[in-house]
């Protein structure tokens, strides 16, 4: 069984399903480059619960959990099978680490999962399960969740954290209204976005312990993430790579100057 890296990506607007942009192109390139996983376990910012929950459906529906976008987006379905055995394995690992978790047999697949998966695995032939995030709990909790799942990478499972490097949605919507369009508009980042990205990159490469203090220590953290749910999937992906992973940064641009689309591969050390 080939050991998989773990992956964090910024899933961006649902428009990436129809307008690849730089981020979508990078996801497609990753899908061609990586060894095909046995399954994918996605921690998406768009599934929030009080405690970890695993989706065990055999055939999850495609959830169109957004509004105001072109009609063509609502006609898209991503029919990859579920991965109930992987979800159950993740439950066992979490329980073994002393982390309470439960199963959900009805949960569908939100756009934080299916939009990037369309580019990563367009044939929709890789089984996919989801795990929820807990915005009411801190970064350390999500690092612990990731660490509990670390053996999955050695079992051929790609653990994917789908969130955002920066996610001030109010600023993005304001820009889209000024432009009169929700299409992807890649441009240079505004200064606070660059400063936040640089801090995160330094933490991942040189000071991983700082990640648990990101709300207190990262520059402009409250502006980059007015709410934490889009940053927490990074913690799960990083924790799931095990101690001291090799860190590979993928610069996927910045939408409207404020939504940084960075991705990271974390390669477990043997």
One Martini backbone bead per residue (centre of mass of N, CA, C, O) as a GRO file, in nm:
protein
  270
    1UNK     BB    1   0.094   0.038   0.025
    2UNK     BB    2   0.068   0.366  -0.045
    3UNK     BB    3   0.178   0.644   0.082
    4UNK     BB    4   0.019   0.931   0.175
    5UNK     BB    5  -0.047   1.233   0.167
    6UNK     BB    6  -0.143   1.536   0.277
    7UNK     BB    7  -0.417   1.787   0.230
    8UNK     BB    8  -0.434   2.135   0.164
    9UNK     BB    9  -0.712   2.347   0.061
   10UNK     BB   10  -0.851   2.613  -0.126
   11UNK     BB   11  -1.180   2.608  -0.253
   12UNK     BB   12  -1.343   2.845  -0.285
   13UNK     BB   13  -1.547   2.901  -0.515
   14UNK     BB   14  -1.787   2.729  -0.693
   15UNK     BB   15  -1.673   2.830  -0.975
   16UNK     BB   16  -1.446   2.604  -1.001
   17UNK     BB   17  -1.639   2.401  -1.153
   18UNK     BB   18  -1.636   2.607  -1.431
   19UNK     BB   19  -1.371   2.781  -1.331
   20UNK     BB   20  -1.069   2.697  -1.268
   21UNK     BB   21  -0.821   2.836  -1.265
   22UNK     BB   22  -0.542   2.817  -1.084
   23UNK     BB   23  -0.650   2.619  -0.875
   24UNK     BB   24  -0.782   2.406  -1.060
   25UNK     BB   25  -0.517   2.341  -1.208
   26UNK     BB   26  -0.368   2.239  -0.955
   27UNK     BB   27  -0.560   2.003  -0.893
   28UNK     BB   28  -0.524   1.852  -1.158
   29UNK     BB   29  -0.217   1.811  -1.127
   30UNK     BB   30  -0.234   1.649  -0.865
   31UNK     BB   31  -0.408   1.412  -0.969
   32UNK     BB   32  -0.174   1.324  -1.174
   33UNK     BB   33   0.067   1.297  -0.960
   34UNK     BB   34  -0.072   1.124  -0.769
   35UNK     BB   35  -0.136   0.855  -0.611
   36UNK     BB   36  -0.384   0.657  -0.604
   37UNK     BB   37  -0.622   0.629  -0.382
   38UNK     BB   38  -0.835   0.435  -0.197
   39UNK     BB   39  -0.916   0.709  -0.048
   40UNK     BB   40  -1.114   0.981   0.091
   41UNK     BB   41  -1.073   1.229   0.357
   42UNK     BB   42  -1.290   1.497   0.436
   43UNK     BB   43  -1.227   1.825   0.572
   44UNK     BB   44  -1.488   2.049   0.591
   45UNK     BB   45  -1.601   2.376   0.646
   46UNK     BB   46  -1.920   2.273   0.567
   47UNK     BB   47  -1.896   2.087   0.840
   48UNK     BB   48  -2.069   2.141   1.144
   49UNK     BB   49  -1.988   2.040   1.482
   50UNK     BB   50  -1.941   1.964   1.812
   51UNK     BB   51  -1.844   1.680   1.715
   52UNK     BB   52  -1.714   1.438   1.563
   53UNK     BB   53  -1.808   1.335   1.223
   54UNK     BB   54  -1.909   1.056   1.017
   55UNK     BB   55  -1.962   0.970   0.688
   56UNK     BB   56  -2.151   0.655   0.585
   57UNK     BB   57  -2.234   0.675   0.309
   58UNK     BB   58  -2.249   0.506  -0.002
   59UNK     BB   59  -2.427   0.761  -0.157
   60UNK     BB   60  -2.379   1.068  -0.173
   61UNK     BB   61  -2.501   1.362  -0.202
   62UNK     BB   62  -2.519   1.665  -0.373
   63UNK     BB   63  -2.444   1.972  -0.232
   64UNK     BB   64  -2.598   2.307  -0.270
   65UNK     BB   65  -2.433   2.528  -0.046
   66UNK     BB   66  -2.559   2.787  -0.218
   67UNK     BB   67  -2.597   3.132  -0.344
   68UNK     BB   68  -2.620   3.328  -0.649
   69UNK     BB   69  -2.551   3.139  -0.877
   70UNK     BB   70  -2.527   2.983  -1.147
   71UNK     BB   71  -2.731   2.735  -1.269
   72UNK     BB   72  -2.510   2.523  -1.352
   73UNK     BB   73  -2.418   2.445  -1.060
   74UNK     BB   74  -2.699   2.293  -0.980
   75UNK     BB   75  -2.637   2.050  -1.204
   76UNK     BB   76  -2.411   1.939  -1.041
   77UNK     BB   77  -2.257   1.611  -1.003
   78UNK     BB   78  -2.081   1.394  -0.761
   79UNK     BB   79  -2.068   1.027  -0.788
   80UNK     BB   80  -1.900   0.932  -0.573
   81UNK     BB   81  -1.842   0.713  -0.358
   82UNK     BB   82  -1.844   0.609  -0.065
   83UNK     BB   83  -1.658   0.538   0.272
   84UNK     BB   84  -1.755   0.356   0.527
   85UNK     BB   85  -1.496   0.206   0.617
   86UNK     BB   86  -1.328   0.462   0.666
   87UNK     BB   87  -1.514   0.592   0.869
   88UNK     BB   88  -1.490   0.361   1.076
   89UNK     BB   89  -1.186   0.379   1.109
   90UNK     BB   90  -1.183   0.670   1.214
   91UNK     BB   91  -1.350   0.615   1.463
   92UNK     BB   92  -1.152   0.419   1.596
   93UNK     BB   93  -0.916   0.622   1.617
   94UNK     BB   94  -1.056   0.833   1.789
   95UNK     BB   95  -1.131   0.650   2.025
   96UNK     BB   96  -0.834   0.558   2.080
   97UNK     BB   97  -0.765   0.881   2.149
   98UNK     BB   98  -1.019   0.995   2.323
   99UNK     BB   99  -1.232   1.080   2.092
  100UNK     BB  100  -1.530   1.186   2.040
  101UNK     BB  101  -1.753   1.008   1.810
  102UNK     BB  102  -1.961   0.989   1.508
  103UNK     BB  103  -2.227   0.891   1.300
  104UNK     BB  104  -2.349   0.964   0.950
  105UNK     BB  105  -2.587   0.834   0.709
  106UNK     BB  106  -2.699   1.128   0.554
  107UNK     BB  107  -2.469   1.280   0.460
  108UNK     BB  108  -2.354   1.479   0.231
  109UNK     BB  109  -2.179   1.663  -0.032
  110UNK     BB  110  -2.007   1.935  -0.021
  111UNK     BB  111  -1.838   2.192  -0.186
  112UNK     BB  112  -1.569   2.151  -0.027
  113UNK     BB  113  -1.548   1.871  -0.176
  114UNK     BB  114  -1.657   1.853  -0.485
  115UNK     BB  115  -1.505   2.072  -0.631
  116UNK     BB  116  -1.207   1.968  -0.604
  117UNK     BB  117  -1.267   1.669  -0.686
  118UNK     BB  118  -1.332   1.726  -0.984
  119UNK     BB  119  -1.020   1.787  -1.037
  120UNK     BB  120  -0.868   1.552  -0.905
  121UNK     BB  121  -1.131   1.330  -0.971
  122UNK     BB  122  -1.320   1.328  -1.251
  123UNK     BB  123  -1.429   1.018  -1.248
  124UNK     BB  124  -1.551   0.943  -0.967
  125UNK     BB  125  -1.367   0.663  -0.846
  126UNK     BB  126  -1.318   0.771  -0.554
  127UNK     BB  127  -1.366   0.722  -0.246
  128UNK     BB  128  -1.577   0.925  -0.012
  129UNK     BB  129  -1.528   1.085   0.294
  130UNK     BB  130  -1.645   1.258   0.594
  131UNK     BB  131  -1.539   1.522   0.822
  132UNK     BB  132  -1.589   1.719   1.076
  133UNK     BB  133  -1.605   2.031   1.234
  134UNK     BB  134  -1.512   2.254   1.536
  135UNK     BB  135  -1.553   2.587   1.596
  136UNK     BB  136  -1.577   2.567   1.923
  137UNK     BB  137  -1.295   2.462   1.881
  138UNK     BB  138  -0.966   2.436   1.867
  139UNK     BB  139  -0.670   2.381   1.715
  140UNK     BB  140  -0.571   2.152   1.899
  141UNK     BB  141  -0.803   1.963   1.845
  142UNK     BB  142  -0.746   1.932   1.533
  143UNK     BB  143  -0.463   1.818   1.567
  144UNK     BB  144  -0.561   1.565   1.722
  145UNK     BB  145  -0.738   1.452   1.505
  146UNK     BB  146  -0.520   1.420   1.296
  147UNK     BB  147  -0.328   1.237   1.462
  148UNK     BB  148  -0.536   1.001   1.489
  149UNK     BB  149  -0.528   0.968   1.150
  150UNK     BB  150  -0.229   0.898   1.050
  151UNK     BB  151  -0.256   0.593   0.951
  152UNK     BB  152  -0.410   0.639   0.681
  153UNK     BB  153  -0.173   0.710   0.494
  154UNK     BB  154  -0.059   0.401   0.526
  155UNK     BB  155  -0.359   0.302   0.392
  156UNK     BB  156  -0.417   0.496   0.126
  157UNK     BB  157  -0.523   0.768   0.249
  158UNK     BB  158  -0.659   1.082   0.170
  159UNK     BB  159  -0.613   1.362   0.359
  160UNK     BB  160  -0.852   1.637   0.337
  161UNK     BB  161  -0.826   1.984   0.369
  162UNK     BB  162  -1.113   2.208   0.332
  163UNK     BB  163  -1.062   2.560   0.291
  164UNK     BB  164  -0.862   2.849   0.398
  165UNK     BB  165  -0.623   3.083   0.418
  166UNK     BB  166  -0.840   3.303   0.343
  167UNK     BB  167  -1.182   3.434   0.486
  168UNK     BB  168  -1.328   3.720   0.375
  169UNK     BB  169  -1.642   3.731   0.262
  170UNK     BB  170  -1.723   4.026   0.272
  171UNK     BB  171  -1.500   4.130   0.081
  172UNK     BB  172  -1.569   3.951  -0.160
  173UNK     BB  173  -1.862   4.046  -0.202
  174UNK     BB  174  -1.801   4.344  -0.240
  175UNK     BB  175  -1.633   4.299  -0.496
  176UNK     BB  176  -1.847   4.153  -0.667
  177UNK     BB  177  -2.045   4.394  -0.668
  178UNK     BB  178  -1.860   4.596  -0.809
  179UNK     BB  179  -1.831   4.397  -1.065
  180UNK     BB  180  -2.100   4.219  -1.117
  181UNK     BB  181  -1.946   3.941  -1.019
  182UNK     BB  182  -1.859   3.580  -0.941
  183UNK     BB  183  -1.616   3.558  -1.076
  184UNK     BB  184  -1.297   3.494  -1.118
  185UNK     BB  185  -1.039   3.728  -0.966
  186UNK     BB  186  -0.719   3.752  -1.025
  187UNK     BB  187  -0.487   3.895  -0.780
  188UNK     BB  188  -0.329   4.083  -0.584
  189UNK     BB  189  -0.266   4.101  -0.266
  190UNK     BB  190  -0.338   4.225   0.011
  191UNK     BB  191  -0.134   4.287   0.272
  192UNK     BB  192  -0.267   4.106   0.497
  193UNK     BB  193  -0.258   3.844   0.335
  194UNK     BB  194   0.049   3.818   0.310
  195UNK     BB  195   0.112   3.819   0.616
  196UNK     BB  196  -0.048   3.567   0.688
  197UNK     BB  197   0.080   3.365   0.494
  198UNK     BB  198   0.371   3.393   0.598
  199UNK     BB  199   0.318   3.293   0.883
  200UNK     BB  200   0.214   3.013   0.812
  201UNK     BB  201   0.459   2.914   0.652
  202UNK     BB  202   0.659   2.938   0.886
  203UNK     BB  203   0.515   2.747   1.078
  204UNK     BB  204   0.518   2.489   0.901
  205UNK     BB  205   0.840   2.489   0.858
  206UNK     BB  206   0.950   2.602   1.175
  207UNK     BB  207   0.666   2.638   1.384
  208UNK     BB  208   0.417   2.433   1.460
  209UNK     BB  209   0.332   2.527   1.751
  210UNK     BB  210   0.198   2.801   1.649
  211UNK     BB  211  -0.077   2.705   1.536
  212UNK     BB  212  -0.237   2.701   1.815
  213UNK     BB  213  -0.181   3.045   1.811
  214UNK     BB  214  -0.307   3.199   1.566
  215UNK     BB  215  -0.517   3.400   1.692
  216UNK     BB  216  -0.285   3.555   1.858
  217UNK     BB  217  -0.016   3.570   1.643
  218UNK     BB  218  -0.131   3.628   1.382
  219UNK     BB  219  -0.154   3.846   1.141
  220UNK     BB  220  -0.477   3.936   1.094
  221UNK     BB  221  -0.665   3.700   1.187
  222UNK     BB  222  -0.954   3.834   1.209
  223UNK     BB  223  -0.958   3.918   0.905
  224UNK     BB  224  -0.888   3.649   0.764
  225UNK     BB  225  -1.081   3.515   1.018
  226UNK     BB  226  -1.374   3.587   1.155
  227UNK     BB  227  -1.396   3.279   1.122
  228UNK     BB  228  -1.250   2.944   1.172
  229UNK     BB  229  -1.355   2.710   0.973
  230UNK     BB  230  -1.138   2.756   0.723
  231UNK     BB  231  -0.870   2.678   0.902
  232UNK     BB  232  -0.902   2.395   1.049
  233UNK     BB  233  -0.831   2.188   0.817
  234UNK     BB  234  -0.526   2.231   0.840
  235UNK     BB  235  -0.488   2.082   1.110
  236UNK     BB  236  -0.574   1.803   1.015
  237UNK     BB  237  -0.370   1.766   0.785
  238UNK     BB  238  -0.115   1.809   0.953
  239UNK     BB  239  -0.164   1.595   1.177
  240UNK     BB  240  -0.198   1.343   0.966
  241UNK     BB  241   0.128   1.342   0.892
  242UNK     BB  242   0.271   1.368   1.141
  243UNK     BB  243   0.574   1.403   1.245
  244UNK     BB  244   0.759   1.612   1.070
  245UNK     BB  245   0.675   1.698   0.795
  246UNK     BB  246   0.683   1.751   0.475
  247UNK     BB  247   0.671   2.072   0.307
  248UNK     BB  248   0.437   2.177   0.043
  249UNK     BB  249   0.393   2.451  -0.158
  250UNK     BB  250   0.093   2.599  -0.321
  251UNK     BB  251   0.045   2.854  -0.545
  252UNK     BB  252  -0.310   2.958  -0.625
  253UNK     BB  253  -0.359   3.237  -0.549
  254UNK     BB  254  -0.595   3.530  -0.563
  255UNK     BB  255  -0.915   3.620  -0.488
  256UNK     BB  256  -0.979   3.953  -0.501
  257UNK     BB  257  -0.719   3.980  -0.293
  258UNK     BB  258  -0.854   3.787  -0.030
  259UNK     BB  259  -0.856   3.483  -0.145
  260UNK     BB  260  -0.649   3.254  -0.051
  261UNK     BB  261  -0.530   2.949  -0.248
  262UNK     BB  262  -0.365   2.778  -0.084
  263UNK     BB  263  -0.149   2.489  -0.077
  264UNK     BB  264  -0.075   2.166   0.095
  265UNK     BB  265   0.178   1.931   0.134
  266UNK     BB  266   0.209   1.636   0.348
  267UNK     BB  267   0.492   1.437   0.422
  268UNK     BB  268   0.553   1.158   0.553
  269UNK     BB  269   0.766   1.009   0.759
  270UNK     BB  270   0.942   0.697   0.776
   0.00000   0.00000   0.00000
